[in-house]
Amino acid sequence: MKNSRQIEDYFLWKALVFLIRVLLIVTSVAAVLTIVLSVTMRYIFKSNLFGIEELITLTAMWLYFIGGLHGSYEDSHINADVLTTFINSVKLKYALRILVTGICLACSIVFAIWGIQYFLWSVRIGGYSVSLRIPMILSRIPLSICFLLMVVYNIYHFVNAILGRDPKTGKRTFPGKEVCAP
């Protein structure tokens, strides 16, 4: 089909990626500023800023999980893929990529279920931080949202693996002379 569009071309896909990147920048800057403020207060002014550790923890939770989500989007998570260097068969590399992305998808589904259960449990029990009385749910929201979106991105990568598309270019590489490694 000539008029078929890739999912990456849709507004919602691009908007989500843009939002993730903006949140990465905002949370990175916020984390650095709160740490700089804490260090400045402690070592220059010889004073502690009440509850700053709670703000750093909250910011770090958002930063870590959104960073993991972006890694899932890019399919740039850490892997120890030595096997594909020893495999010469295009079909075997293709099958291995499907297997690896399938395992990633299955794991992300389990983590998303656990994340949602944890979030729902947190809603039921409530709770606030000790110093600033920040609702604990705020540090658990990114866990649930990001794990759910990781499932979406892993479905995308799994479908691309089945279709034989290169994860970086989106071009079909199977059947053909080469299949990119997982």
OpenMM code with the backbone's topology and positions (N, CA, C; nanometers):
from openmm import Vec3, app, unit

residues = "MET LYS ASN SER ARG GLN ILE GLU ASP TYR PHE LEU TRP LYS ALA LEU VAL PHE LEU ILE ARG VAL LEU LEU ILE VAL THR SER VAL ALA ALA VAL LEU THR ILE VAL LEU SER VAL THR MET ARG TYR ILE PHE LYS SER ASN LEU PHE GLY ILE GLU GLU LEU ILE THR LEU THR ALA MET TRP LEU TYR PHE ILE GLY GLY LEU HIS GLY SER TYR GLU ASP SER HIS ILE ASN ALA ASP VAL LEU THR THR PHE ILE ASN SER VAL LYS LEU LYS TYR ALA LEU ARG ILE LEU VAL THR GLY ILE CYS LEU ALA CYS SER ILE VAL PHE ALA ILE TRP GLY ILE GLN TYR PHE LEU TRP SER VAL ARG ILE GLY GLY TYR SER VAL SER LEU ARG ILE PRO MET ILE LEU SER ARG ILE PRO LEU SER ILE CYS PHE LEU LEU MET VAL VAL TYR ASN ILE TYR HIS PHE VAL ASN ALA ILE LEU GLY ARG ASP PRO LYS THR GLY LYS ARG THR PHE PRO GLY LYS GLU VAL CYS ALA PRO".split()
positions = [
    Vec3(0.0831, -0.1186, 0.0000),
    Vec3(0.0000, 0.0000, 0.0000),
    Vec3(0.0873, 0.1246, 0.0000),
    Vec3(0.0674, 0.2088, -0.0952),
    Vec3(0.1465, 0.3303, -0.1023),
    Vec3(0.1050, 0.4325, 0.0032),
    Vec3(-0.0216, 0.4366, 0.0362),
    Vec3(-0.0714, 0.5383, 0.1283),
    Vec3(-0.0654, 0.4964, 0.2744),
    Vec3(-0.0100, 0.3810, 0.3018),
    Vec3(-0.0026, 0.3391, 0.4413),
    Vec3(0.0989, 0.4257, 0.5156),
    Vec3(0.0621, 0.4641, 0.6379),
    Vec3(0.1495, 0.5486, 0.7199),
    Vec3(0.2084, 0.4666, 0.8324),
    Vec3(0.3309, 0.4970, 0.8658),
    Vec3(0.3947, 0.4351, 0.9808),
    Vec3(0.3334, 0.4964, 1.1062),
    Vec3(0.3319, 0.4209, 1.2134),
    Vec3(0.2779, 0.4712, 1.3396),
    Vec3(0.3563, 0.5929, 1.3879),
    Vec3(0.4840, 0.5983, 1.3536),
    Vec3(0.5687, 0.7105, 1.3955),
    Vec3(0.5265, 0.8424, 1.3326),
    Vec3(0.4469, 0.8372, 1.2266),
    Vec3(0.4037, 0.9583, 1.1579),
    Vec3(0.2795, 1.0212, 1.2195),
    Vec3(0.2133, 0.9519, 1.3090),
    Vec3(0.0899, 1.0034, 1.3672),
    Vec3(0.1192, 1.1064, 1.4757),
    Vec3(0.0280, 1.2030, 1.4862),
    Vec3(0.0439, 1.3136, 1.5804),
    Vec3(0.0590, 1.2647, 1.7242),
    Vec3(-0.0257, 1.1703, 1.7653),
    Vec3(-0.0235, 1.1237, 1.9031),
    Vec3(0.1112, 1.0609, 1.9391),
    Vec3(0.1678, 0.9842, 1.8457),
    Vec3(0.2989, 0.9219, 1.8680),
    Vec3(0.4062, 1.0289, 1.8866),
    Vec3(0.4067, 1.1265, 1.7960),
    Vec3(0.5063, 1.2337, 1.8028),
    Vec3(0.4866, 1.3196, 1.9273),
    Vec3(0.3607, 1.3465, 1.9632),
    Vec3(0.3320, 1.4281, 2.0810),
    Vec3(0.3790, 1.3573, 2.2083),
    Vec3(0.3587, 1.2264, 2.2152),
    Vec3(0.4018, 1.1503, 2.3314),
    Vec3(0.5543, 1.1513, 2.3442),
    Vec3(0.6232, 1.1320, 2.2346),
    Vec3(0.7698, 1.1350, 2.2369),
    Vec3(0.8186, 1.2740, 2.2783),
    Vec3(0.7539, 1.3779, 2.2265),
    Vec3(0.7903, 1.5155, 2.2631),
    Vec3(0.7679, 1.5390, 2.4126),
    Vec3(0.6542, 1.4944, 2.4636),
    Vec3(0.6231, 1.5100, 2.6057),
    Vec3(0.7246, 1.4366, 2.6929),
    Vec3(0.7609, 1.3162, 2.6528),
    Vec3(0.8606, 1.2391, 2.7276),
    Vec3(0.9927, 1.3148, 2.7328),
    Vec3(1.0337, 1.3696, 2.6201),
    Vec3(1.1614, 1.4416, 2.6156),
    Vec3(1.1568, 1.5705, 2.6973),
    Vec3(1.0443, 1.6408, 2.6927),
    Vec3(1.0300, 1.7619, 2.7747),
    Vec3(1.0347, 1.7256, 2.9229),
    Vec3(0.9635, 1.6204, 2.9621),
    Vec3(0.9652, 1.5775, 3.1015),
    Vec3(1.1043, 1.5326, 3.1454),
    Vec3(1.1784, 1.4706, 3.0554),
    Vec3(1.3170, 1.4329, 3.0868),
    Vec3(1.4020, 1.5564, 3.1165),
    Vec3(1.3862, 1.6581, 3.0349),
    Vec3(1.4635, 1.7814, 3.0549),
    Vec3(1.4213, 1.8492, 3.1845),
    Vec3(1.2906, 1.8624, 3.2050),
    Vec3(1.2402, 1.9301, 3.3250),
    Vec3(1.2829, 1.8571, 3.4515),
    Vec3(1.2666, 1.7257, 3.4537),
    Vec3(1.3039, 1.6506, 3.5746),
    Vec3(1.4555, 1.6492, 3.5956),
    Vec3(1.5318, 1.6467, 3.4880),
    Vec3(1.6789, 1.6517, 3.5013),
    Vec3(1.7225, 1.7845, 3.5619),
    Vec3(1.6676, 1.8930, 3.5090),
    Vec3(1.7026, 2.0257, 3.5612),
    Vec3(1.6570, 2.0389, 3.7068),
    Vec3(1.5358, 1.9924, 3.7360),
    Vec3(1.4840, 2.0002, 3.8728),
    Vec3(1.5700, 1.9191, 3.9691),
    Vec3(1.6123, 1.8006, 3.9286),
    Vec3(1.6965, 1.7171, 4.0147),
    Vec3(1.8306, 1.7851, 4.0413),
    Vec3(1.8905, 1.8387, 3.9372),
    Vec3(2.0201, 1.9054, 3.9535),
    Vec3(2.0063, 2.0292, 4.0420),
    Vec3(1.9026, 2.1083, 4.0174),
    Vec3(1.8848, 2.2297, 4.0972),
    Vec3(1.8585, 2.1994, 4.2445),
    Vec3(1.7782, 2.0969, 4.2718),
    Vec3(1.7520, 2.0650, 4.4128),
    Vec3(1.8772, 2.0114, 4.4814),
    Vec3(1.9574, 1.9365, 4.4114),
    Vec3(2.0823, 1.8869, 4.4704),
    Vec3(2.1816, 2.0013, 4.4912),
    Vec3(2.1925, 2.0905, 4.3928),
    Vec3(2.2815, 2.2067, 4.4067),
    Vec3(2.2349, 2.2941, 4.5241),
    Vec3(2.1047, 2.3140, 4.5354),
    Vec3(2.0503, 2.3927, 4.6459),
    Vec3(2.0809, 2.3271, 4.7801),
    Vec3(2.0635, 2.1968, 4.7858),
    Vec3(2.0908, 2.1234, 4.9092),
    Vec3(2.2382, 2.1332, 4.9489),
    Vec3(2.3260, 2.1120, 4.8524),
    Vec3(2.4705, 2.1183, 4.8793),
    Vec3(2.5113, 2.2603, 4.9185),
    Vec3(2.4576, 2.3588, 4.8484),
    Vec3(2.4890, 2.4987, 4.8804),
    Vec3(2.4461, 2.5337, 5.0223),
    Vec3(2.3246, 2.4965, 5.0558),
    Vec3(2.2750, 2.5260, 5.1909),
    Vec3(2.3583, 2.4541, 5.2978),
    Vec3(2.3914, 2.3295, 5.2723),
    Vec3(2.4600, 2.2491, 5.3730),
    Vec3(2.6059, 2.2904, 5.3908),
    Vec3(2.6792, 2.3092, 5.2799),
    Vec3(2.8238, 2.3290, 5.2914),
    Vec3(2.8677, 2.4748, 5.2861),
    Vec3(2.7877, 2.5607, 5.2287),
    Vec3(2.8266, 2.7021, 5.2248),
    Vec3(2.7605, 2.7787, 5.3387),
    Vec3(2.6295, 2.7591, 5.3559),
    Vec3(2.5562, 2.8320, 5.4591),
    Vec3(2.5440, 2.7543, 5.5904),
    Vec3(2.5999, 2.6325, 5.5935),
    Vec3(2.5987, 2.5488, 5.7151),
    Vec3(2.4572, 2.5323, 5.7729),
    Vec3(2.3626, 2.5114, 5.6815),
    Vec3(2.2233, 2.4966, 5.7228),
    Vec3(2.1582, 2.3894, 5.6359),
    Vec3(2.0617, 2.3233, 5.6931),
    Vec3(1.9873, 2.2238, 5.6148),
    Vec3(1.8569, 2.2840, 5.5662),
    Vec3(1.8191, 2.2489, 5.4471),
    Vec3(1.6907, 2.2920, 5.3922),
    Vec3(1.5890, 2.1843, 5.4275),
    Vec3(1.4910, 2.2189, 5.5042),
    Vec3(1.3936, 2.1249, 5.5581),
    Vec3(1.3203, 2.0518, 5.4456),
    Vec3(1.3311, 1.9190, 5.4426),
    Vec3(1.2553, 1.8359, 5.3507),
    Vec3(1.3099, 1.8265, 5.2094),
    Vec3(1.4289, 1.8790, 5.1845),
    Vec3(1.4829, 1.8791, 5.0480),
    Vec3(1.5040, 1.7376, 4.9957),
    Vec3(1.5356, 1.6440, 5.0844),
    Vec3(1.5570, 1.5054, 5.0419),
    Vec3(1.4296, 1.4463, 4.9828),
    Vec3(1.3156, 1.4880, 5.0375),
    Vec3(1.1883, 1.4383, 4.9849),
    Vec3(1.1633, 1.4908, 4.8436),
    Vec3(1.2000, 1.6160, 4.8198),
    Vec3(1.1849, 1.6717, 4.6849),
    Vec3(1.2795, 1.6042, 4.5858),
    Vec3(1.4016, 1.5775, 4.6312),
    Vec3(1.4986, 1.5097, 4.5455),
    Vec3(1.4490, 1.3693, 4.5107),
    Vec3(1.3952, 1.2985, 4.6092),
    Vec3(1.3441, 1.1633, 4.5853),
    Vec3(1.2275, 1.1652, 4.4876),
    Vec3(1.1355, 1.2582, 4.5061),
    Vec3(1.0206, 1.2685, 4.4168),
    Vec3(1.0652, 1.2989, 4.2738),
    Vec3(1.1558, 1.3936, 4.2605),
    Vec3(1.2076, 1.4295, 4.1278),
    Vec3(1.2826, 1.3123, 4.0650),
    Vec3(1.3607, 1.2421, 4.1450),
    Vec3(1.4385, 1.1289, 4.0943),
    Vec3(1.3474, 1.0168, 4.0465),
    Vec3(1.2391, 0.9917, 4.1176),
    Vec3(1.1456, 0.8865, 4.0738),
    Vec3(1.0908, 0.9172, 3.9343),
    Vec3(1.0482, 1.0407, 3.9149),
    Vec3(0.9972, 1.0797, 3.7838),
    Vec3(1.1076, 1.0699, 3.6780),
    Vec3(1.2255, 1.1187, 3.7124),
    Vec3(1.3381, 1.1169, 3.6178),
    Vec3(1.3758, 0.9747, 3.5776),
    Vec3(1.3889, 0.8852, 3.6733),
    Vec3(1.4322, 0.7482, 3.6444),
    Vec3(1.3312, 0.6747, 3.5570),
    Vec3(1.2054, 0.6847, 3.5923),
    Vec3(1.1061, 0.6083, 3.5167),
    Vec3(1.0793, 0.6681, 3.3789),
    Vec3(1.0833, 0.7993, 3.3677),
    Vec3(1.0672, 0.8593, 3.2349),
    Vec3(1.1900, 0.8302, 3.1499),
    Vec3(1.3071, 0.8279, 3.2113),
    Vec3(1.4287, 0.7883, 3.1392),
    Vec3(1.4199, 0.6449, 3.0898),
    Vec3(1.3681, 0.5560, 3.1748),
    Vec3(1.3475, 0.4167, 3.1324),
    Vec3(1.2477, 0.4065, 3.0196),
    Vec3(1.1427, 0.4887, 3.0255),
    Vec3(1.0428, 0.4907, 2.9190),
    Vec3(1.1053, 0.5367, 2.7878),
    Vec3(1.1884, 0.6390, 2.7946),
    Vec3(1.2540, 0.6874, 2.6724),
    Vec3(1.3487, 0.5817, 2.6162),
    Vec3(1.4182, 0.5113, 2.7043),
    Vec3(1.5038, 0.4010, 2.6591),
    Vec3(1.4225, 0.2918, 2.5928),
    Vec3(1.3028, 0.2665, 2.6443),
    Vec3(1.2143, 0.1679, 2.5843),
    Vec3(1.1660, 0.2147, 2.4472),
    Vec3(1.1356, 0.3430, 2.4368),
    Vec3(1.0943, 0.3994, 2.3075),
    Vec3(1.2057, 0.3831, 2.2041),
    Vec3(1.3269, 0.4179, 2.2432),
    Vec3(1.4407, 0.4098, 2.1508),
    Vec3(1.4900, 0.2674, 2.1308),
    Vec3(1.4454, 0.1760, 2.2141),
    Vec3(1.4961, 0.0391, 2.2151),
    Vec3(1.6468, 0.0409, 2.2391),
    Vec3(1.6868, 0.1276, 2.3316),
    Vec3(1.8295, 0.1453, 2.3584),
    Vec3(1.8689, 0.0976, 2.4974),
    Vec3(1.7872, 0.0098, 2.5530),
    Vec3(1.8213, -0.0418, 2.6849),
    Vec3(1.9443, -0.1312, 2.6754),
    Vec3(2.0046, -0.1557, 2.7889),
    Vec3(2.1273, -0.2354, 2.7940),
    Vec3(2.0953, -0.3793, 2.7573),
    Vec3(2.1760, -0.4358, 2.6702),
    Vec3(2.1640, -0.5792, 2.6436),
    Vec3(2.3032, -0.6368, 2.6220),
    Vec3(2.3155, -0.7613, 2.6548),
    Vec3(2.4429, -0.8311, 2.6404),
    Vec3(2.4280, -0.9296, 2.5259),
    Vec3(2.4217, -0.8746, 2.4060),
    Vec3(2.3940, -0.9562, 2.2891),
    Vec3(2.5238, -0.9986, 2.2214),
    Vec3(2.5769, -1.1086, 2.2664),
    Vec3(2.6989, -1.1635, 2.2085),
    Vec3(2.6634, -1.2691, 2.1043),
    Vec3(2.5490, -1.3291, 2.1217),
    Vec3(2.5087, -1.4407, 2.0371),
    Vec3(2.5006, -1.4042, 1.8886),
    Vec3(2.4487, -1.2858, 1.8567),
    Vec3(2.4319, -1.2494, 1.7156),
    Vec3(2.5646, -1.2317, 1.6424),
    Vec3(2.6736, -1.2084, 1.7161),
    Vec3(2.8032, -1.1970, 1.6495),
    Vec3(2.8530, -1.3326, 1.5993),
    Vec3(2.8027, -1.4409, 1.6605),
    Vec3(2.8443, -1.5750, 1.6209),
    Vec3(2.7465, -1.6411, 1.5239),
    Vec3(2.6319, -1.5795, 1.5047),
    Vec3(2.5309, -1.6375, 1.4160),
    Vec3(2.5439, -1.5747, 1.2782),
    Vec3(2.5538, -1.6595, 1.1775),
    Vec3(2.5631, -1.6098, 1.0407),
    Vec3(2.4293, -1.6185, 0.9677),
    Vec3(2.3424, -1.7034, 1.0139),
    Vec3(2.2146, -1.7255, 0.9475),
    Vec3(2.1215, -1.6059, 0.9659),
    Vec3(2.0733, -1.5528, 0.8549),
    Vec3(1.9800, -1.4409, 0.8573),
    Vec3(1.8498, -1.4816, 0.9260),
    Vec3(1.8030, -1.6004, 0.8950),
    Vec3(1.6772, -1.6469, 0.9537),
    Vec3(1.6901, -1.6683, 1.1037),
    Vec3(1.8044, -1.7165, 1.1472),
    Vec3(1.8260, -1.7373, 1.2899),
    Vec3(1.8344, -1.6035, 1.3644),
    Vec3(1.8996, -1.5042, 1.3039),
    Vec3(1.9045, -1.3703, 1.3638),
    Vec3(1.7647, -1.3097, 1.3724),
    Vec3(1.6871, -1.3312, 1.2687),
    Vec3(1.5481, -1.2841, 1.2648),
    Vec3(1.4675, -1.3481, 1.3776),
    Vec3(1.4807, -1.4795, 1.3934),
    Vec3(1.4082, -1.5516, 1.4990),
    Vec3(1.4558, -1.5080, 1.6377),
    Vec3(1.5839, -1.4852, 1.6533),
    Vec3(1.6383, -1.4415, 1.7811),
    Vec3(1.5856, -1.3031, 1.8184),
    Vec3(1.5771, -1.2162, 1.7210),
    Vec3(1.5244, -1.0815, 1.7473),
    Vec3(1.3788, -1.0886, 1.7910),
    Vec3(1.3008, -1.1742, 1.7286),
    Vec3(1.1612, -1.1921, 1.7694),
    Vec3(1.1555, -1.2466, 1.9120),
    Vec3(1.2393, -1.3442, 1.9419),
    Vec3(1.2418, -1.4021, 2.0765),
    Vec3(1.2777, -1.2977, 2.1811),
    Vec3(1.3814, -1.2189, 2.1564),
    Vec3(1.4270, -1.1184, 2.2519),
    Vec3(1.3204, -1.0117, 2.2731),
    Vec3(1.2625, -0.9600, 2.1654),
    Vec3(1.1594, -0.8576, 2.1815),
    Vec3(1.0333, -0.9158, 2.2451),
    Vec3(1.0052, -1.0422, 2.2198),
    Vec3(0.8916, -1.1083, 2.2836),
    Vec3(0.9114, -1.1217, 2.4340),
    Vec3(1.0325, -1.1565, 2.4743),
    Vec3(1.0629, -1.1665, 2.6178),
    Vec3(1.0531, -1.0286, 2.6834),
    Vec3(1.1049, -0.9268, 2.6156),
    Vec3(1.0944, -0.7899, 2.6689),
    Vec3(0.9481, -0.7491, 2.6842),
    Vec3(0.8668, -0.7835, 2.5865),
    Vec3(0.7243, -0.7518, 2.5925),
    Vec3(0.6579, -0.8236, 2.7099),
    Vec3(0.6859, -0.9517, 2.7250),
    Vec3(0.6261, -1.0285, 2.8352),
    Vec3(0.6670, -0.9711, 2.9706),
    Vec3(0.7940, -0.9387, 2.9853),
    Vec3(0.8404, -0.8803, 3.1123),
    Vec3(0.7747, -0.7451, 3.1376),
    Vec3(0.7633, -0.6632, 3.0348),
    Vec3(0.7028, -0.5313, 3.0551),
    Vec3(0.5553, -0.5420, 3.0918),
    Vec3(0.4864, -0.6425, 3.0398),
    Vec3(0.3463, -0.6634, 3.0776),
    Vec3(0.3367, -0.7002, 3.2259),
    Vec3(0.4236, -0.7897, 3.2703),
    Vec3(0.4244, -0.8276, 3.4122),
    Vec3(0.4546, -0.7058, 3.4995),
    Vec3(0.5548, -0.6269, 3.4618),
    Vec3(0.5898, -0.5086, 3.5400),
    Vec3(0.4767, -0.4065, 3.5408),
    Vec3(0.4078, -0.3924, 3.4288),
    Vec3(0.2948, -0.2986, 3.4224),
    Vec3(0.1821, -0.3436, 3.5153),
    Vec3(0.1549, -0.4718, 3.5169),
    Vec3(0.0511, -0.5242, 3.6069),
    Vec3(0.0898, -0.4990, 3.7519),
    Vec3(0.2138, -0.5288, 3.7859),
    Vec3(0.2610, -0.5033, 3.9226),
    Vec3(0.2551, -0.3541, 3.9555),
    Vec3(0.2940, -0.2713, 3.8592),
    Vec3(0.2916, -0.1260, 3.8810),
    Vec3(0.1511, -0.0751, 3.9068),
    Vec3(0.0550, -0.1256, 3.8314),
    Vec3(-0.0840, -0.0844, 3.8509),
    Vec3(-0.1353, -0.1333, 3.9863),
    Vec3(-0.1032, -0.2568, 4.0200),
    Vec3(-0.1447, -0.3085, 4.1509),
    Vec3(-0.0829, -0.2267, 4.2649),
    Vec3(0.0421, -0.1912, 4.2509),
    Vec3(0.1098, -0.1105, 4.3522),
    Vec3(0.0459, 0.0281, 4.3629),
    Vec3(0.0147, 0.0863, 4.2488),
    Vec3(-0.0510, 0.2169, 4.2468),
    Vec3(-0.1869, 0.2106, 4.3162),
    Vec3(-0.2669, 0.1100, 4.2825),
    Vec3(-0.3996, 0.0955, 4.3441),
    Vec3(-0.3877, 0.0723, 4.4948),
    Vec3(-0.2906, -0.0064, 4.5363),
    Vec3(-0.2665, -0.0280, 4.6787),
    Vec3(-0.2284, 0.1045, 4.7456),
    Vec3(-0.1452, 0.1842, 4.6784),
    Vec3(-0.1027, 0.3130, 4.7334),
    Vec3(-0.2203, 0.4092, 4.7475),
    Vec3(-0.3126, 0.4032, 4.6521),
    Vec3(-0.4316, 0.4875, 4.6606),
    Vec3(-0.5140, 0.4482, 4.7832),
    Vec3(-0.5282, 0.3178, 4.8062),
    Vec3(-0.6074, 0.2693, 4.9204),
    Vec3(-0.5465, 0.3089, 5.0544),
    Vec3(-0.4144, 0.2946, 5.0678),
    Vec3(-0.3541, 0.3214, 5.1996),
    Vec3(-0.3208, 0.4685, 5.2194),
    Vec3(-0.3087, 0.5445, 5.1098),
    Vec3(-0.2759, 0.6866, 5.1229),
    Vec3(-0.1341, 0.7052, 5.1706),
    Vec3(-0.1140, 0.8054, 5.2525),
    Vec3(0.0174, 0.8305, 5.3089),
    Vec3(0.0801, 0.9585, 5.2580),
    Vec3(0.1601, 1.0159, 5.3440),
    Vec3(0.2284, 1.1407, 5.3124),
    Vec3(0.3737, 1.1298, 5.3564),
    Vec3(0.4591, 1.2103, 5.2946),
    Vec3(0.5989, 1.2130, 5.3372),
    Vec3(0.6075, 1.2763, 5.4757),
    Vec3(0.7135, 1.2477, 5.5457),
    Vec3(0.7265, 1.2880, 5.6857),
    Vec3(0.7403, 1.4394, 5.7008),
    Vec3(0.8289, 1.5001, 5.6257),
    Vec3(0.8600, 1.6419, 5.6466),
    Vec3(0.7628, 1.7367, 5.5775),
    Vec3(0.7511, 1.7217, 5.4474),
    Vec3(0.6720, 1.8171, 5.3687),
    Vec3(0.5271, 1.7743, 5.3465),
    Vec3(0.4923, 1.6545, 5.3937),
    Vec3(0.3567, 1.6021, 5.3791),
    Vec3(0.3142, 1.5927, 5.2318),
    Vec3(0.4084, 1.5549, 5.1474),
    Vec3(0.3798, 1.5329, 5.0047),
    Vec3(0.3084, 1.3987, 4.9935),
    Vec3(0.1961, 1.3932, 4.9212),
    Vec3(0.1271, 1.2641, 4.9051),
    Vec3(0.2201, 1.1611, 4.8400),
    Vec3(0.2301, 1.0446, 4.9015),
    Vec3(0.3194, 0.9398, 4.8517),
    Vec3(0.2808, 0.8926, 4.7119),
    Vec3(0.1547, 0.9103, 4.6774),
    Vec3(0.1064, 0.8660, 4.5465),
    Vec3(0.1805, 0.9375, 4.4330),
    Vec3(0.2294, 1.0602, 4.4586),
    Vec3(0.2995, 1.1362, 4.3546),
    Vec3(0.4288, 1.0680, 4.3098),
    Vec3(0.4912, 0.9929, 4.3982),
    Vec3(0.6138, 0.9226, 4.3592),
    Vec3(0.5826, 0.7860, 4.2986),
    Vec3(0.4573, 0.7435, 4.3046),
    Vec3(0.4196, 0.6131, 4.2488),
    Vec3(0.3485, 0.6247, 4.1150),
    Vec3(0.3030, 0.7433, 4.0825),
    Vec3(0.2368, 0.7649, 3.9535),
    Vec3(0.3300, 0.7355, 3.8366),
    Vec3(0.4552, 0.7855, 3.8366),
    Vec3(0.5409, 0.7599, 3.7201),
    Vec3(0.5672, 0.6117, 3.6971),
    Vec3(0.5725, 0.5352, 3.8037),
    Vec3(0.5969, 0.3919, 3.7919),
    Vec3(0.4870, 0.3270, 3.7073),
    Vec3(0.3623, 0.3553, 3.7407),
    Vec3(0.2500, 0.2942, 3.6694),
    Vec3(0.2394, 0.3450, 3.5257),
    Vec3(0.2455, 0.4757, 3.5091),
    Vec3(0.2317, 0.5340, 3.3752),
    Vec3(0.3434, 0.4855, 3.2830),
    Vec3(0.4653, 0.4910, 3.3322),
    Vec3(0.5792, 0.4555, 3.2472),
    Vec3(0.5816, 0.3071, 3.2138),
    Vec3(0.5470, 0.2202, 3.3090),
    Vec3(0.5419, 0.0776, 3.2778),
    Vec3(0.4335, 0.0480, 3.1748),
    Vec3(0.3189, 0.1153, 3.1842),
    Vec3(0.2136, 0.0953, 3.0833),
    Vec3(0.2603, 0.1390, 2.9446),
    Vec3(0.3246, 0.2536, 2.9389),
    Vec3(0.3732, 0.3022, 2.8092),
    Vec3(0.4889, 0.2175, 2.7565),
    Vec3(0.5669, 0.1580, 2.8473),
    Vec3(0.6720, 0.0657, 2.8025),
    Vec3(0.6114, -0.0555, 2.7324),
    Vec3(0.4951, -0.0995, 2.7786),
    Vec3(0.4256, -0.2096, 2.7108),
    Vec3(0.3910, -0.1681, 2.5682),
    Vec3(0.3409, -0.0463, 2.5523),
    Vec3(0.3058, 0.0035, 2.4180),
    Vec3(0.4284, 0.0037, 2.3284),
    Vec3(0.5388, 0.0572, 2.3777),
    Vec3(0.6608, 0.0617, 2.2967),
    Vec3(0.7155, -0.0784, 2.2694),
    Vec3(0.7040, -0.1684, 2.3651),
    Vec3(0.7515, -0.3050, 2.3416),
    Vec3(0.6627, -0.3805, 2.2435),
    Vec3(0.5338, -0.3516, 2.2417),
    Vec3(0.4467, -0.4084, 2.1378),
    Vec3(0.4921, -0.3588, 2.0014),
    Vec3(0.5216, -0.2301, 1.9934),
    Vec3(0.5707, -0.1700, 1.8695),
    Vec3(0.6994, -0.2387, 1.8222),
    Vec3(0.7940, -0.2585, 1.9138),
    Vec3(0.9208, -0.3225, 1.8760),
    Vec3(0.9006, -0.4702, 1.8403),
    Vec3(0.8084, -0.5369, 1.9085),
    Vec3(0.7791, -0.6770, 1.8786),
    Vec3(0.7174, -0.6908, 1.7390),
    Vec3(0.6241, -0.6046, 1.7069),
    Vec3(0.5621, -0.6070, 1.5729),
    Vec3(0.6674, -0.5773, 1.4670),
    Vec3(0.7537, -0.4787, 1.4934),
    Vec3(0.8610, -0.4489, 1.3975),
    Vec3(0.9550, -0.5671, 1.3800),
    Vec3(0.9809, -0.6410, 1.4881),
    Vec3(1.0672, -0.7596, 1.4779),
    Vec3(1.0010, -0.8653, 1.3910),
    Vec3(0.8720, -0.8863, 1.4110),
    Vec3(0.7998, -0.9854, 1.3300),
    Vec3(0.7985, -0.9442, 1.1834),
    Vec3(0.7787, -0.8140, 1.1584),
    Vec3(0.7761, -0.7649, 1.0209),
    Vec3(0.9159, -0.7548, 0.9596),
    Vec3(1.0174, -0.7752, 1.0415),
    Vec3(1.1548, -0.7707, 0.9917),
    Vec3(1.2045, -0.6305, 0.9660),
    Vec3(1.1533, -0.5327, 1.0389),
    Vec3(1.1964, -0.3938, 1.0201),
    Vec3(1.3153, -0.3622, 1.1094),
    Vec3(1.4063, -0.2849, 1.0551),
    Vec3(1.5208, -0.2367, 1.1314),
    Vec3(1.4702, -0.1428, 1.2405),
    Vec3(1.5127, -0.1620, 1.3658),
    Vec3(1.4626, -0.0768, 1.4740),
    Vec3(1.5025, 0.0700, 1.4604),
    Vec3(1.6103, 0.0985, 1.3918),
    Vec3(1.6562, 0.2373, 1.3799),
    Vec3(1.5940, 0.3083, 1.2596),
    Vec3(1.5861, 0.2400, 1.1466),
    Vec3(1.5383, 0.3049, 1.0243),
    Vec3(1.3931, 0.2739, 0.9926),
    Vec3(1.3411, 0.1631, 1.0451),
    Vec3(1.2038, 0.1238, 1.0143),
    Vec3(1.1907, 0.0537, 0.8805),
    Vec3(1.3028, 0.0395, 0.8086),
    Vec3(1.2988, -0.0260, 0.6775),
    Vec3(1.2994, -0.1765, 0.6946),
    Vec3(1.2318, -0.2426, 0.6041),
    Vec3(1.2221, -0.3877, 0.6095),
    Vec3(1.3569, -0.4491, 0.5726),
    Vec3(1.4066, -0.5374, 0.6599),
    Vec3(1.5362, -0.6005, 0.6354),
    Vec3(1.5245, -0.7510, 0.6221),
    Vec3(1.4020, -0.8031, 0.6359),
    Vec3(1.3840, -0.9468, 0.6203),
    Vec3(1.2564, -0.9718, 0.5442),
    Vec3(1.2507, -1.0584, 0.4489),
    Vec3(1.3640, -1.1366, 0.4024),
    Vec3(1.4581, -1.0502, 0.3197),
    Vec3(1.5817, -1.0746, 0.3332),
    Vec3(1.6824, -0.9981, 0.2641),
    Vec3(1.8189, -1.0504, 0.2976),
    Vec3(1.9180, -0.9725, 0.2684),
    Vec3(2.0537, -1.0182, 0.2906),
    Vec3(2.0970, -1.0021, 0.4367),
    Vec3(2.0383, -0.9043, 0.5081),
    Vec3(2.0809, -0.8859, 0.6455),
    Vec3(1.9617, -0.8503, 0.7335),
    Vec3(1.9720, -0.8943, 0.8551),
    Vec3(1.8717, -0.8613, 0.9563),
    Vec3(1.9480, -0.8010, 1.0718),
    Vec3(1.9016, -0.6887, 1.1188),
    Vec3(1.9731, -0.6233, 1.2279),
    Vec3(1.9600, -0.7080, 1.3539),
    Vec3(2.0597, -0.6962, 1.4370),
    Vec3(2.0609, -0.7716, 1.5630),
    Vec3(1.9578, -0.7129, 1.6581),
    Vec3(1.9108, -0.7932, 1.7526),
    Vec3(1.8139, -0.7412, 1.8501),
    Vec3(1.8756, -0.6355, 1.9387),
] * unit.nanometer
topology = app.Topology()
chain = topology.addChain("A")
for resn in residues:
    res = topology.addResidue(resn, chain)
    for name in ("N", "CA", "C"):
        topology.addAtom(name, app.Element.getBySymbol(name[0]), res)
